[in-house]
Amino acid sequence: EEMKEIMSAPVYNNTPLQSVAKRFWDALEESQRSQLKNEERLEQSLGKLKVEFLLAKAEWEEKITASQEQRNKLKKKYIHQKERLNGEIYVQSTRFQSSKCKG
């Protein structure tokens, strides 16, 4: 700002120096506007990425939960089958023992 005041002094009126200074300030202003637009675009892109990440994370967590539930069901089924088989083996073994004792 101080430089703008200096360059707008009457002594610099209608000189090439004032023209160069004006072009410089205009370019600087345009550059700052462009940078601001880029920052806004980057923030929007970052926001979109965050949303995509959170959706993917939620989907993954749902899949993990479903897999764990399926695993638990299979585990219960396995334990039930194992207990049933052990019971059948026990019954057969007691039958075998009782028939061995009779015979």
Residue, then its C-alpha position, 0 to 999 in steps of 0.5 A: e500500500e505504501m508503494k502505491e501511495i509513492m507511485s501515485a505521487p504527482v511527480y510520477n504522473n504520466t511517466p513510464l515508471q507509473s505505467v510499469a507500477k500500475r501494470f505490476w499492481d494489476a498483475l499482482e492483484e490478478s495473481q492474488r485473485s487467481q490464487l484465491k480461486n485455486e485455494e477454493r477449488l482445492e478446498q472443494s476437492l478436499g471436501k469431495l475426497k473427504v466425503e468419498f473417504l467417509l462413504a468408502k469407510a462406512e461401506w467397508e465397516e458394513k462389509i466387515t460387520a457382515s463378515q463377522e456376523q457370517r463368521n459367528k453363524l458358521k462358528k456356531k454351526y460348526i460347534h453344533q455339528k461337532e457336539r452332535l457328532n461327538g454325541e453320536i460317537y459317544v452313543q455308538s461307543t456305549r452301544f459297542q461297549s454294551s454289545k461287547c459286554k453281552g457277547 
